[in-house]
Amino acid sequence: MTVYYTLTFLLLAAEMVTFCVLVAPLPHIVRKKLFHFLSESPIIAKLAYGIKIAFIFVAILFVDAVQRMWRVTAEADLAKSSGSGAQDVRAETNMAARKFYAQRNTYLTGFCLFLSLVLTRTFYILLDLIHTQEEYAKLKNETVKSPKGDQAKQIEELRKQLAAAQEKVKDYDILKKQAEQNAKEYDRLATELNAKTGNVSDKRKD
């Protein structure tokens, strides 16, 4: 195995160890400190930047490995179809070894890239979960620590405001009824006056 594929294998092993640590059933305090360190540490940020650059090279290796695997597979199929009689054992062994190495490199780089995506997504999901748990704990503590006397005062003030609003509604209804009664009484008096004087009632002029 060449140097760059050896480094790719070490990177894949590091990803597997990191994934196992992230999904391990750790205590909540330990998990919270670990994720805060990973998300806020400037050293981890620089390391993550370097790993992103490394994944770019791994992606290039993956494309090259796929092309090489296709080429070796095509050569093996061509040799099988065009071969007649007994074939050289060394040639077959060499072709099988080339095919194996090409497939190995493809799977190695492909799994490394795939696990990087899974690891990144898992990290941010767990980080959001920890933030949500912290917000819930804060709201719960504020609810517990808030004095009941203040809540009772607020409830009493709201009741007073509601009673005042209801009184205003009642006063408005009373005034409305009085205005309707006054209008009816005015119409009745105007009708009686017109009947005595013989004039036709014109409410607009009245």
C-alpha positions in Angstrom: 0.0 0.0 0.0 1.4 3.4 -1.0 1.9 6.2 1.5 -1.2 8.2 0.5 -3.5 5.2 0.8 -1.9 4.3 4.1 -2.7 7.9 5.3 -6.2 7.4 4.0 -6.6 4.2 6.0 -5.3 6.0 9.2 -7.8 8.8 8.6 -10.6 6.2 8.2 -9.6 4.5 11.4 -9.5 7.9 13.2 -13.0 8.6 11.9 -14.3 5.3 13.2 -12.8 5.9 16.6 -14.3 9.5 16.7 -17.7 8.2 15.7 -17.7 5.5 18.4 -16.8 8.2 21.0 -19.6 10.5 19.8 -22.3 7.9 19.9 -21.0 6.3 23.1 -23.5 6.4 26.1 -21.5 9.1 28.0 -22.9 11.0 31.0 -24.6 14.3 30.1 -22.0 16.5 31.8 -19.1 14.7 30.1 -20.9 14.8 26.7 -21.7 18.5 27.1 -18.1 19.4 28.0 -16.8 17.3 25.1 -19.0 18.9 22.5 -18.4 22.4 23.8 -14.6 21.8 23.6 -15.0 20.4 20.0 -17.2 23.3 18.9 -15.5 26.2 20.6 -11.8 25.3 20.7 -9.6 27.2 18.2 -7.2 24.3 18.0 -10.0 21.9 17.0 -11.1 24.5 14.4 -7.6 24.6 12.8 -7.5 20.8 12.9 -10.9 20.6 11.2 -9.7 23.0 8.5 -6.7 20.8 7.8 -8.9 17.7 7.7 -11.2 19.4 5.2 -8.2 19.9 2.9 -7.2 16.3 3.4 -10.7 15.2 2.3 -10.3 17.1 -0.9 -7.2 15.0 -1.7 -9.1 11.8 -0.6 -11.9 12.8 -3.1 -9.3 13.1 -5.8 -7.9 9.7 -4.9 -11.4 8.2 -5.0 -12.0 9.5 -8.5 -8.7 8.1 -9.6 -9.3 4.7 -7.9 -12.7 4.4 -9.6 -11.2 5.2 -13.0 -8.4 2.7 -12.4 -10.9 0.0 -11.3 -13.0 0.4 -14.4 -9.9 0.2 -16.6 -8.5 -2.9 -14.9 -12.0 -4.6 -15.0 -12.3 -3.8 -18.7 -8.8 -5.2 -19.3 -9.6 -8.4 -17.4 -12.8 -8.9 -19.3 -11.0 -8.3 -22.6 -8.3 -10.8 -21.7 -10.9 -13.4 -20.7 -12.9 -13.0 -24.0 -9.9 -12.9 -26.2 -7.9 -15.7 -24.5 -7.7 -19.1 -26.2 -6.4 -22.3 -24.7 -4.3 -22.3 -21.6 -3.4 -18.8 -20.2 -0.3 -17.8 -18.4 -0.8 -18.2 -14.6 1.4 -15.3 -13.9 -0.6 -13.0 -16.1 -3.9 -14.1 -14.5 -2.4 -13.6 -11.0 -1.1 -10.2 -12.0 -4.5 -9.2 -13.4 -6.3 -10.5 -10.3 -3.9 -8.6 -8.0 -4.4 -5.3 -10.0 -8.2 -5.8 -9.9 -8.1 -6.4 -6.1 -5.9 -3.4 -5.4 -8.1 -1.1 -7.6 -11.2 -2.3 -5.8 -9.5 -2.0 -2.4 -8.5 1.6 -3.1 -12.0 2.5 -4.3 -13.7 1.1 -1.2 -11.1 2.6 1.1 -11.4 6.1 -0.2 -15.2 5.8 -0.7 -15.8 4.6 2.9 -13.6 7.4 4.1 -15.6 10.1 2.4 -18.9 8.5 3.3 -18.0 8.2 7.0 -16.8 11.8 7.0 -20.3 13.0 5.9 -22.0 10.7 8.5 -19.6 11.9 11.2 -20.2 15.6 10.5 -24.0 15.2 10.4 -24.0 13.2 13.6 -21.9 15.8 15.4 -24.2 18.7 14.5 -27.3 16.7 15.4 -25.9 15.9 18.8 -24.7 19.5 19.3 -28.2 20.8 18.6 -29.6 18.2 21.0 -27.3 19.5 23.8 -28.2 23.1 23.1 -31.9 22.2 23.2 -31.4 20.4 26.5 -29.6 23.4 28.0 -32.4 25.8 26.9 -35.0 23.5 28.5 -33.0 23.3 31.7 -32.7 27.1 31.8 -36.5 27.6 31.3 -37.2 25.0 33.9 -34.9 26.7 36.5 -36.5 30.1 35.8 -39.9 28.6 36.3 -38.9 27.0 39.6 -37.0 30.1 40.9 -39.7 32.6 40.0 -41.6 33.6 43.2 -45.1 32.6 43.5 -46.0 35.9 45.1 -45.2 37.8 41.9 -47.2 35.4 39.9 -50.2 35.9 42.3 -49.8 39.7 41.9 -49.7 39.4 38.2 -52.8 37.2 38.2 -54.6 39.7 40.5 -53.7 42.6 38.3 -55.0 40.8 35.2 -58.2 40.0 37.0 -58.6 43.7 37.9 -58.0 44.7 34.3 -60.5 42.2 33.1 -63.1 43.4 35.6 -62.5 47.0 34.5 -62.9 46.0 30.9 -66.1 44.2 31.7 -67.4 47.3 33.5 -66.6 49.4 30.5 -68.5 47.0 28.3 -71.5 47.1 30.6 -71.5 50.9 30.7 -71.3 51.0 26.9 -74.3 48.6 26.7 -76.3 50.8 29.2 -75.5 54.0 27.2 -76.5 52.2 24.0 -79.8 51.1 25.5 -80.5 54.7 26.8 -79.7 56.1 23.4 -82.1 53.7 21.7 -84.8 54.5 24.3 -84.3 58.3 23.8 -84.5 57.9 20.1 -87.8 55.9 20.4 -89.2 58.5 22.8 -88.2 61.3 20.4 -89.9 59.5 17.5 -93.1 59.0 19.6 -93.2 62.7 20.7 -92.6 63.8 17.1 -95.4 61.6 15.8 -97.8 62.9 18.4 -96.9 66.5 17.7 -97.3 66.0 14.0 -100.6 64.4 14.5 -101.9 67.4 16.5 -100.5 70.0 14.2 -101.3 68.1 11.0 -97.7 68.2 9.7 -95.8 65.3 8.1 -92.9 64.2 10.1 -89.5 64.7 8.5 -86.9 63.0 10.8 -84.0 64.5 8.9 -85.2 68.1 9.5 -86.2 67.2 13.1 
